[in-house]
Amino acid sequence: MNLITPNAAAIDIGSTMHEAAVNPDTDIMPVRAFGTFTQDLHALRICTTLPTGSGRAVPPA
């Protein structure tokens, strides 16, 4: 299967938790879980918008 958009993120939105997945070649932790409160959503946004190759360190809580 050909990779069409390598920097796209997949997000599974749940009522108590959201899970985000990014290209495993660009992240040391490609799948992460986030809560549903505002600070959690800010962390999810940061995690999925960092530039490729940045190592995507876990954002501060």
Backbone bond lengths (Angstrom), bond angles and torsions (degrees), N, CA, C in turn:
res aa  C-N    CA-C-N  psi(-1)  N-CA   C-N-CA  omega(-1)  CA-C   N-CA-C  phi
1 M - - - 1.441 - - 1.531 107.99 -
2 N 1.301 116.19 133.78 1.456 121.14 179.10 1.523 110.63 -83.55
3 L 1.324 115.45 141.33 1.448 121.75 176.99 1.527 108.16 -85.42
4 I 1.328 117.01 118.36 1.460 121.21 -174.57 1.531 111.76 -89.82
5 T 1.319 117.44 -48.87 1.465 121.98 -178.38 1.532 108.32 -127.69
6 P 1.334 117.20 88.87 1.474 119.94 -172.30 1.523 114.77 -65.77
7 N 1.313 119.65 -20.35 1.456 120.98 -178.40 1.528 113.25 -99.40
8 A 1.322 117.21 10.57 1.462 120.45 178.33 1.528 109.88 -75.95
9 A 1.319 116.22 149.89 1.458 121.72 176.66 1.521 108.76 -114.79
10 A 1.322 115.71 146.87 1.461 121.21 174.28 1.518 107.33 -106.75
11 I 1.317 116.83 134.57 1.461 120.75 -179.04 1.520 109.35 -129.09
12 D 1.338 115.54 125.11 1.459 122.22 176.13 1.524 106.18 -101.23
13 I 1.322 116.44 115.19 1.460 121.43 -175.45 1.522 109.85 -98.50
14 G 1.327 115.24 120.31 1.455 121.19 178.50 1.519 110.85 -119.13
15 S 1.301 117.24 175.53 1.468 120.59 -177.62 1.524 112.69 -77.27
16 T 1.336 117.72 -25.65 1.466 120.59 -179.42 1.521 113.38 -120.64
17 M 1.335 117.19 -10.84 1.453 120.86 -178.00 1.521 109.94 -156.78
18 H 1.337 115.94 143.81 1.459 122.05 173.54 1.523 107.22 -115.95
19 E 1.321 117.02 140.05 1.453 121.14 177.06 1.516 108.74 -118.04
20 A 1.328 116.25 135.66 1.462 121.78 -179.34 1.520 108.77 -122.21
21 A 1.329 115.47 140.51 1.463 121.65 177.81 1.521 108.80 -130.63
22 V 1.332 115.45 135.82 1.462 121.50 177.02 1.524 108.21 -123.48
23 N 1.315 116.45 173.34 1.462 122.33 179.54 1.530 109.36 -55.87
24 P 1.335 119.49 121.22 1.462 121.42 -177.92 1.527 113.92 -65.05
25 D 1.322 117.67 -16.99 1.461 120.09 177.10 1.520 112.20 -76.73
26 T 1.326 118.15 -12.11 1.457 121.49 -175.29 1.517 113.78 -114.66
27 D 1.316 117.60 3.67 1.457 119.29 -174.47 1.519 110.77 -144.08
28 I 1.340 116.37 143.50 1.456 120.38 177.25 1.533 111.42 -77.49
29 M 1.324 116.73 -17.93 1.471 122.97 178.47 1.527 107.58 -140.61
30 P 1.331 118.21 83.29 1.468 120.87 -170.21 1.532 116.72 -71.55
31 V 1.329 117.86 -18.15 1.469 120.13 178.84 1.520 107.93 -122.85
32 R 1.327 115.93 127.81 1.463 121.00 -179.08 1.517 110.55 -137.38
33 A 1.320 115.18 152.63 1.466 121.45 177.28 1.526 108.72 -110.40
34 F 1.326 115.77 143.66 1.457 122.79 -178.99 1.516 108.97 -133.74
35 G 1.310 115.78 149.58 1.464 120.36 174.26 1.525 110.03 -74.65
36 T 1.321 115.02 -170.52 1.467 119.59 -175.69 1.521 113.52 -112.63
37 F 1.329 117.15 5.49 1.459 119.80 178.56 1.525 109.96 -83.20
38 T 1.323 116.32 164.89 1.461 121.80 -174.66 1.519 112.45 -53.75
39 Q 1.328 118.95 -46.72 1.461 120.70 -179.09 1.527 111.30 -62.86
40 D 1.325 117.34 -33.94 1.469 121.21 177.62 1.527 110.56 -67.23
41 L 1.330 116.68 -40.05 1.459 120.19 179.93 1.524 111.34 -68.71
42 H 1.328 117.13 -33.56 1.470 119.84 174.94 1.536 109.79 -65.12
43 A 1.324 117.13 -41.30 1.469 121.02 177.91 1.526 110.97 -63.85
44 L 1.328 117.08 -39.50 1.465 121.19 177.54 1.529 110.39 -62.53
45 R 1.324 117.03 -43.06 1.468 121.08 178.86 1.520 110.51 -61.72
46 I 1.309 117.40 -44.37 1.462 121.02 179.45 1.527 110.44 -62.96
47 C 1.310 116.66 -43.99 1.463 121.41 -178.09 1.522 112.20 -62.14
48 T 1.309 117.47 -37.82 1.467 120.13 -174.79 1.518 113.86 -92.11
49 T 1.338 118.42 -2.53 1.464 119.31 -178.88 1.524 113.97 -118.52
50 L 1.330 118.15 2.21 1.462 119.78 177.27 1.519 109.93 -67.67
51 P 1.335 117.74 149.39 1.468 119.92 -178.20 1.527 112.83 -65.60
52 T 1.312 115.73 151.36 1.458 122.47 178.44 1.523 109.95 -58.04
53 G 1.333 116.00 139.14 1.450 120.76 177.50 1.509 114.30 82.87
54 S 1.327 117.79 6.42 1.462 120.11 -177.52 1.527 111.19 -83.00
55 G 1.336 118.06 -7.84 1.447 120.79 -176.93 1.516 112.49 81.84
56 R 1.307 116.00 -13.86 1.465 123.61 176.35 1.525 112.33 40.77
57 A 1.299 115.69 60.97 1.466 119.51 176.59 1.520 109.40 -59.58
58 V 1.305 116.67 151.44 1.463 120.76 -178.71 1.522 109.09 -61.53
59 P 1.336 118.26 126.49 1.460 120.86 179.64 1.520 110.94 -64.93
60 P 1.325 117.79 151.00 1.458 120.03 178.65 1.523 111.54 -63.39
61 A 1.311 116.28 145.37 1.471 120.93 -179.15 1.501 111.34 -79.67
